[in-house]
Amino acid sequence: MNLANLRDQYRALLVDGIAPFWLKHGIDWEHGGVLSCMKEDGTPVSGDKYIWSQARSVWTFSALYNRIEKNPEYLRAAENSVRFLLAHGRDEQGRWVYHTTREGQVVDGHVSIYADCFAVYGFSEYLRAVRDEKLLALARATYDRVVARVEEPDFNEVAPYPWPPHRQFHAISMMLTLVTDELIVTTGDQGLESILDRHVERIMQRFVRPERKLLFEFLSENWKELPPPEGTAVMPGHAIECMWFVMHVAARRGDRELARRAAEVVRWHLEAGWDPEYGGIFLGIDAEGHPPYLANADKKLWWPHTEALYALLLAHHLTGEAWCMEWYEKVHEWSWAHFPMPEAGEWWQRLDRQGNRVTEIIALPVKDPFHLPRAATMIVELLEGRRGFHH
């Protein structure tokens, strides 16, 4: 596989496809933010705004500006979403709300810590383009509150997913690994490394189960395995995405052994999560072969595939192991054959097991400017030699 051609393919997808699609269909110049409640082709469904989509758009347009090309239109789109978030995104306690109307009236308040995490993530990238001490202080205050809140015994703000009592959620440490590492890169604050250690350790020592060769999404409150079907629920895409978060930490710290271990976990989830009949990565599987716990488990969604595309190229870059490129080519071939919408420049988000388009809502009624552009942006960065071990 020619890596220069691959880089050009992803750069073209971003610059000629995704960015024009979102600038045309997604930006709400009137009220701020993005209109992500849309059909696949960009046709609006409603003006409702999910705050994590707004925050993700800040990350995406800031990253396009910072990492792909200094197009002022990208920064203007990011600023437009920042303005909406600052005007409408928080409640009286400063916590991030979940869902507003187009104009910014709150529909659902603080029911998802992920909204807070994505706000920090988006602002962290934006602050690499624009110096803004007040915004940095807000990002830090949000972050500090999240880090404390997730340890409290009554914590349960995990919409859109239910939180059964007395559970540990992989997604919490996963998000905090990403957000903490990004904040360290943005701010240089070494004081955050111990928080990062805590969450990486939980992922790699608790949720990752080497004897099972799987990462479990849910554990008991004292980190033990739960009975099926909840306790044996595995989301291959989630595990793969989390592992490139861990590989970023490993690369920044020069920790080759952590990078190798994370890469190996990626491999496990491709081997377990690949559909042997139709190809593609299942949304959910069960560790013991029971019917999966998660709804829509046999669907082929765009995001596990985009996460795998980046994770595999990164794993190859950091470990040099041949299997990474063998799997990359397999995932690339399936993804590029099934997801692209040439007429729109974007990708379909939802396919059935056979790879046909489906329209039912999975998680939220949105098309997000996030997983695909993020993966493509970081693939371009990687293939241009701007990622790797720091030490």
N, C-alpha and C positions, 0 to 999 in steps of 0.2 A: 504494500500500500504506500503510495507516494505522499509523504507527509506535507510537502509544500502544496500539492493539489488539495489535500484535505483542509489545510488552513484556509486556502482560497475559497473552498466550498462553504465553510462555516462563516467566513467573513462576508461572503456574498449573501448568505442566508440572513445575516444580521442587517447589513447595510442596504441591501436591495429588497429584502422581504419583510422581516419582522418590524424594523423601525418604521418604515413607511406605513405598514399596516396599522400600527398603534398610533402614529401621528395622525393618520386619516380617520380612524374609527374610534379611538379610545380616549383621546385627551378631551377633558371637559374644560374648555377655556372659559366658559361662562361662570361656573361655580367652583372650579378648582378640582384637582384630582383626576382620576380616570373613570370612565364608564365601562366597567368590565362585565356587567351583566348583559352579555351579548350572545348571539348565536355564533357558530364557528366562523361565519364569513364576515362578522363585524356588525350584523344587524342588531340594533339595540333591543333588549327584552324588557328592561326596566332601568330607571335611573338610580336604583339603590346602590349604595357603596359599602362594601365590606372593607373594614379598616386595614386588614392585613393585605388586601389587594392594593390599596392605596400606598401602603408602606413598601410593598414589593416593587411597585412602579418607580418609587424613589430610587431603590437600589438599581433597578435595571437601567433607567435612563442616566443615572449618575455613572454607572459602570461603563455604559456605552461611551460616555464622554471621557471618562478617566482612562479607559483601557483600549478602546477601539479607534475613535477619532474625535478630535476636539470640535465637534459640530455644536454650535451654540443652541441649535434647536433641541438637542438632547438635554442640555442643561436647563433650558427654559421649561421643558416638560417635567423634569425632576423638581424644579422650583415650584411649579404649578401644583404638584402633589404635596410638597412640603407645606405650602400655604394652606391647603385644605386641611391637612392633618393638624396643623397648629391652631386653626380656627375651630375645628369641629371634632377632633379625634379623642379628646380627653374628658373625663367626668370631673366633678368638683374635687375629688381626692387626687387628681392627676393620673388616674389609671386610664389605660386606653380602652375605648369602647369597641364594640364588635361590628356594628352595622348601623348605618345612617341612611336617611333619604338622600336624594341627589343634592339637595340644598344644604344638608348637614344636620338635620334634626335626628336625634338618636332614636333608633328603632330597638336595638338590643344594646344594653350597656356593657359593663365589664364582666364578660362571661368567658373570655379566652385570653390566657396569658400569651398565646402565640401572637396576638395583635401587638402586645407590648414588645415582644421579642423582635418582630419584624420591623416595628418602628425604630428600634435601636439599630438593627441591621441596615435599614435603608439610610438612616441619618449618618451612620458610620461611613458608608460609601460616599454620600453626598458631601460630608465634611472633608473628604480628600480633594474635592474640587473647590469648595467654598469655605473660607475660614469664618466661623460663626460661633463665638464663645457661648452665647445664650443657648444655641441649639445643642452644643456639646454638653453643656451643664444639664439640659433636659434629658439628653440621651443617657448620661451617667446616672441621673436620679431615677429614671425608668429602669435602667439595668440593675441598680442596687436594690430597688424594691422587688424586682422579679427574683433575683438571687435569694433574697430573704423569704419571699412569699412561698416559693416552691418547697421550702423545708418545713413550713407550718403544718400542723396535723390536720387542720380543716381545709387545706388547699384543694380546690376542685374546679378551677376555671380552665377547662380544656375543650370548650366548644370548637368545632362542631361534633365532637365525639363525647359520648357519655363517660363519666368517671365513676366506676364502681368504688365503694369504700375500701380502704386498706390496700391500696395498690401502689406500685411503683411503675411509672410510665417511661418507657425508653425515649419517647419523643421529647420529654423535658430535658434530659441530659444531652440529647442530640442537639436541640436548639441552643442550649447554653454553651455547648462546645463551639458551635459555629459563631455565635454572637460574641462570646468572650474572646476567641482568637481574633476575630475581625476588629474588635475594640482595641485589643493590644496592638495590632498593626497600625490602626488609625492614631492612637494616642501615645503609644510607647510606654504605657503604664505597666511596669513589671509587677506591680502589686496584684494584678489580676491573675497571674500565673497559677497561684494556689487554688483559685476557684476553678480554673481550667483543668488543673490536675484532678480535682475531685470528680468532675463530670466525665473526663476521659477514662478515669479509673472505673467509674460505675459502668460505663459502656463496655469497656474491654474486659473487666473482671467479673461483672455481674450479668449484664444482658447478653453478652456473647457467651455461648455455651460450647466450648471446644469439643466436649465429648459428643455433642449433638451436631456439630458443624453448622450451627444456626445461631441467629440472634433473636431472642424472644422479646416481643413488644411489651408484655405485661408480666410483672413478678409480684409476689406478695409484699406486704410492707416491710418484712425483714429479708427481702431479696431472695426468697425461695421460689422454686417453680410452683405454678398453680395447676390445678387439674384442667384437662381439656373441657371444652374447646378453646376457652379464653387463654388458658395457660400454654397452649401449643400453637397459638396464633403467630404466624411469621409473615412479614411484609417484605418481600425481597428488595423492592425498590427503596424502601425506607432504610434497610440495612446497608445497601450499597451507597446511598446518599450519605448516610452517617459516616461511612468509612472514608469517603474523600474529605469530610470535615476533619477526621482524625489524621489523615495523610497530610493535610495542610499544616496541622500542628507539628507533626513529625518533621516535615520539610523545614519549617521555620526554626525548629530546635536542632536540626541535624541528627535526628534520632532514626537511624536506618532500621533498627529492629522494630520499632513501632510502625514504621511505614510498611515493612514486610508483613507484619501480623495483620494490619488493616487490609492490605491487598489480598491476603489469603481469605479473609472474611468475605470480600467481594466475590472471590471465586466460588466459595461455598454457596452463595445465594444465587449465582447464575446457574450452577449445577442443579440446585434444588428447585429454582423458580422458573426455569426455561420450559416452555410447553413442548414436549417431545413430539406432539402430533401436528400442531399448526405453527410452531415457532412463536417467538415473542416471550415476554416476561409476564407471568401471572401477577395480578395485583396482590393476591393473598394466597397463602398455602397453609397447610397444617403440618406440624412437625412429625406427626404420627400417621398421616394419611387419612385422617378423619375429614368430613366435610368442613371447609374452612369457616372460622368464626366470623370473618368480615364479610359484609355484603359485597356483591360484585367481584368476588375473588377471582373469577375466571376471565374478567375483562382485561383488555390490553390498553392501558392508559399511556399517554405520551410521557408522563413525568418519570416513571421508573426507567424508561428507555433512555431519556436524555441524561438522567443521572448516571446510568451505566456507561454511556458513551464517554462522558468526561472521566468518570472514576477509572475506567480501564486504560485510557490514555495516560492518566496521571500515574496509575499503578505501574504501567510499563516504564514511564519516565523515571520513576523513583527506584524500581527494583530491577529493571532490565529483563524480567522473566518473560519467556516466549508466549506462555499461555495468555498473557494479557492481550496481545495483539490478535491471537487466534480468536479469542472471545470478542474482542472489539469488532473484528470483521464480520462476525456472525450477527452481533447486535446492530451494527451499522447497516448491513444488508437488509435486515428485516425492517428496521425503523425507516430507512429512506425509501423502501418499497411501499410502506403502508401509511405513514403519517403525513407526508407533505401535501399541502393544498397549493399547487402551482399557481392557480388563478388568484390566490389571496396573498401568497408569500409567507403564510403562517403554516402551522401544523394542525391537523385534527387532534382533538384532545382525547376522544373516547372511541375505542373500537371494541367489538365483541371478541370472543375467543378466536374466531376464524379470521379476524382482521377486517370485518365490515364495520362501517360507521354506525354508531348508536347515538341517540339524542337524550336518553334519560339523564337526570341530574345525578352526579356522584359527588358527595360532600357538599359543594356549594354551587349555586346556579351562575357560575362565572367562567369566563375565559381569562386566565391570568397572564399578564405580561411578565412571566417570571421563569419557570423551569427551563423552557427552551432557550430564551435569550441568555439566561445565566450560563447554561452549559456551553452554548456556542461561544459566548464571550470568553469563558475560561479555557476552552479548547484553543481558540485563536492565541490567547496569551501563552499557553503552554507550548504550542507549536512554533511560536516566535521566540522561544527561549527565555521567556520572562518568568518562569516558575521553576522551582527546584530546591535542592538543599541549600540552606543559607550558610552553613558552617563548613 
